[in-house]
Amino acid sequence: MERLPMRGDTLLVVEDQPLLAEFMTTVAEDAGWKAVSVTTPEEFERALDHHHPDAIALDLAMPGCDGVEMLRYLKARKYDGKLMIVSGCDAPVVEASGVLAKHHGLDCVGCFQKPLTSQDLRNILARI
């Protein structure tokens, strides 16, 4: 697949499965994004400070930290970029997390269940 020109935006992929994080990062880069992936909540906090991402792809189920805690953290940090929730949780849980994100004032552009195809992710990123 042809790589699109860089658009200058940064996507932070927060995913505890390294292969899935790498897949999402590669797809985002092919779509013209600068992409960074992290696999732990501690890396997430450091990356948020260091990279100031324009968008975050957030897995709800991270070791040692659940998605609700991460949404609260983003609210406390006054994160003003785009947020997409990507999770293997049941659909009602994923959708409720999106409602909670919006309640916290976060710009949640969508909630998506795993597995995502590369085309699904490209379509999501194109809408941001």
FIDRENNU-291143 format. One record per residue (C-alpha): residue in three letters; x negated, y negated, z negated. Coordinates in steps of 0.02 Angstrom, whole numbers, padded with zeros to 5 digits, always signed. Example, Ala and Ser with C-alpha at 12.3 -4.5 7.8 and 13.67 -1.06 7.14 Angstrom:
ALA-00615+00225-00390 SER-00684+00053-00357 
//
This chain:
MET+00000+00000+00000 GLU-00065-00172+00046 ARG-00116-00283-00099 LEU-00029-00452-00102 PRO-00127-00613-00131 MET-00152-00658-00314 ARG-00014-00771-00378 GLY-00109-00827-00533 ASP+00015-00758-00659 THR-00038-00638-00795 LEU+00062-00484-00847 LEU+00025-00404-01014 VAL+00073-00220-01013 VAL+00105-00155-01189 GLU+00113+00035-01172 ASP+00043+00170-01287 GLN+00025+00299-01148 PRO-00141+00255-01062 LEU-00097+00333-00894 LEU+00068+00240-00885 ALA-00017+00079-00938 GLU-00145+00102-00800 PHE-00007+00140-00673 MET+00090-00017-00719 THR-00067-00123-00716 THR-00115-00059-00543 VAL+00060-00090-00473 ALA+00061-00267-00545 GLU-00111-00305-00471 ASP-00054-00238-00302 ALA+00095-00357-00317 GLY-00023-00504-00340 TRP-00024-00519-00530 LYS-00174-00524-00645 ALA-00133-00379-00762 VAL-00200-00328-00931 SER-00145-00174-01027 VAL-00153-00133-01211 THR-00107+00026-01303 THR-00095-00028-01486 PRO-00004-00165-01582 GLU-00172-00237-01638 GLU-00232-00251-01457 PHE-00064-00330-01414 GLU-00089-00470-01541 ARG-00267-00504-01481 ALA-00218-00500-01297 LEU-00073-00619-01327 ASP-00195-00745-01403 HIS-00331-00718-01274 HIS-00234-00704-01110 HIS-00078-00811-01141 PRO+00023-00700-01023 ASP+00160-00768-00912 ALA+00255-00604-00931 ILE+00252-00453-01045 ALA+00308-00275-01007 LEU+00346-00208-01181 ASP+00365-00027-01231 LEU+00481-00013-01382 ALA+00398+00139-01459 MET+00220+00101-01509 PRO+00124+00197-01642 GLY+00132+00109-01809 CYS+00251-00027-01748 ASP+00424-00024-01673 GLY+00492-00135-01538 VAL+00597-00237-01659 GLU+00440-00287-01754 MET+00357-00337-01591 LEU+00508-00442-01541 ARG+00502-00529-01710 TYR+00316-00560-01686 LEU+00348-00639-01514 LYS+00484-00748-01591 ALA+00369-00804-01732 ARG+00234-00845-01603 LYS+00362-00944-01502 TYR+00318-00844-01347 ASP+00396-00934-01198 GLY+00351-00820-01054 LYS+00456-00686-00972 LEU+00488-00522-01062 MET+00538-00355-00988 ILE+00576-00209-01101 VAL+00522-00041-01030 SER+00559+00109-01137 GLY+00595+00294-01141 CYS+00726+00265-01278 ASP+00910+00299-01245 ALA+01000+00169-01139 PRO+01101+00094-01285 VAL+00940+00067-01385 VAL+00854-00016-01237 GLU+01003-00129-01202 ALA+01021-00176-01386 SER+00838-00225-01388 GLY+00870-00342-01243 VAL+01014-00423-01337 LEU+00903-00442-01491 ALA+00764-00519-01385 LYS+00884-00648-01315 HIS+00953-00680-01491 HIS+00774-00718-01543 GLY+00762-00847-01403 LEU+00651-00740-01292 ASP+00672-00746-01103 CYS+00711-00562-01077 VAL+00727-00536-00889 GLY+00781-00356-00903 CYS+00780-00191-00995 PHE+00724-00037-00903 GLN+00716+00147-00944 LYS+00565+00253-00904 PRO+00517+00324-00790 LEU+00493+00175-00675 THR+00437+00200-00497 SER+00308+00085-00420 GLN+00447+00010-00313 ASP+00555-00022-00467 LEU+00412-00116-00549 ARG+00371-00214-00391 ASN+00554-00266-00377 ILE+00557-00323-00559 LEU+00397-00423-00540 ALA+00459-00504-00379 ARG+00610-00573-00473 ILE+00504-00659-00606 
//
